C-alpha cells in the first residue's frame, strides 16, 4: 500500500511559476516511477511528466522546456516545477506512482487544483 500526499497547488498568473510536491509513503518498491498527470475540464487525463527511481525523465510535448520533474529518493518525494504557466495549464494535477512490490502497484493522489488566470 502506498499513500501519496500532494501540495503546492493554487492560483497563479499567466507567465508565473508554481511548484508541486508529492510525498509517497508505504511499501515503495526500489524501482519505481513517479509522475504528474493533469485533467482539464472537458478533457481526458494526460501525462505531464514522469521520472524513474534512477532519474530518467519524460515530458509531454506541451510542457517541454517549461516544466521540470525531479525527485528526492531519500524523502520519496517528487516535484514538478512549472514555469511560464499558460491559461491552458489550468487543471487538476494528480500525482502517480507505479512499481513492483509483492505485486504490481499503481497509486494516485487526490489531485491538486492549479488555476492559471489573471
C-alpha positions in Angstrom: 0.0 0.0 0.0 1.3 3.4 -1.0 -0.1 6.8 0.1 0.6 10.0 -1.9 0.3 13.4 -0.3 0.2 16.4 -2.7 0.8 20.0 -2.0 1.6 23.3 -3.8 -1.5 23.9 -6.0 -3.1 27.2 -6.2 -3.8 30.3 -8.3 -1.0 31.8 -10.4 -1.0 34.4 -13.2 0.0 33.6 -16.8 3.7 33.5 -17.1 4.1 32.7 -13.4 5.6 29.7 -11.7 4.4 27.1 -9.3 6.0 24.1 -7.7 4.0 21.0 -6.8 5.2 18.3 -4.3 4.2 14.7 -3.9 5.3 12.7 -0.9 5.0 9.0 -1.1 4.9 6.6 1.9 4.3 2.9 2.4 5.6 -0.1 0.6 7.5 1.6 -2.1 9.5 -0.6 -4.5 13.1 0.3 -5.0 12.5 0.5 -8.8 9.5 2.7 -9.4 8.2 5.7 -11.3 6.6 8.9 -10.0 4.7 11.2 -12.3 2.3 14.0 -12.7 -0.8 13.9 -14.8 -3.4 16.6 -15.3 -7.0 16.8 -16.3 -8.6 20.0 -17.6 -12.4 20.5 -17.7 -13.8 18.5 -20.6 -10.6 16.7 -21.4 -9.1 13.4 -20.7 -6.3 12.9 -18.1 -2.9 13.3 -19.7 0.6 12.6 -18.7 2.6 15.7 -17.9 5.9 14.3 -16.7 7.3 11.1 -15.3 10.6 10.2 -13.5 12.1 6.9 -12.6 13.9 6.0 -9.5 17.1 6.2 -11.5 16.3 9.8 -12.6 15.2 9.2 -16.2 12.5 11.7 -17.2 9.9 12.1 -19.9 7.7 15.1 -20.6 4.6 15.8 -22.6 5.5 17.9 -25.7 3.2 20.7 -24.4 5.3 21.3 -21.3 8.9 20.6 -22.6 11.2 23.5 -21.7 8.8 24.9 -19.2 8.2 22.2 -16.6 10.8 20.2 -14.7 10.2 17.0 -12.8 12.6 15.9 -10.1 12.7 13.6 -7.1 14.3 13.1 -3.7 14.6 9.4 -3.3 15.6 9.7 0.4 12.3 11.5 1.0 10.3 9.6 -1.6 9.1 12.9 -2.8 8.6 14.1 -6.4 8.4 17.7 -7.5 7.0 19.4 -10.5 8.5 22.9 -11.2 6.2 24.7 -13.5 7.4 27.9 -15.2 5.9 30.1 -17.9 2.4 28.9 -17.0 -0.3 29.3 -19.5 -4.1 29.5 -19.0 -4.4 26.1 -20.7 -2.4 24.7 -17.9 -5.4 25.1 -15.6 -6.3 21.6 -14.5 -6.4 19.3 -11.6 -2.9 17.8 -11.3 -2.5 14.3 -10.0 0.5 12.6 -8.6 1.0 8.9 -9.6 3.5 6.2 -8.7 3.9 2.8 -10.1 6.2 -0.1 -9.1 6.5 -3.7 -8.2 6.5 -4.8 -4.6 4.8 -8.2 -3.9 2.7 -7.3 -6.9 2.5 -4.5 -9.4 1.0 -1.3 -7.9 -0.4 1.9 -9.4 -1.5 4.6 -7.0 -2.9 8.1 -7.4 -3.1 11.1 -5.2 -6.3 13.1 -4.7 -5.3 15.8 -7.0 -4.5 19.5 -6.5 -6.1 22.3 -8.4 -3.8 24.6 -10.5 -5.5 27.7 -11.9 -3.7 30.0 -14.3 -5.6 33.2 -14.6 -5.1 36.9 -14.4 
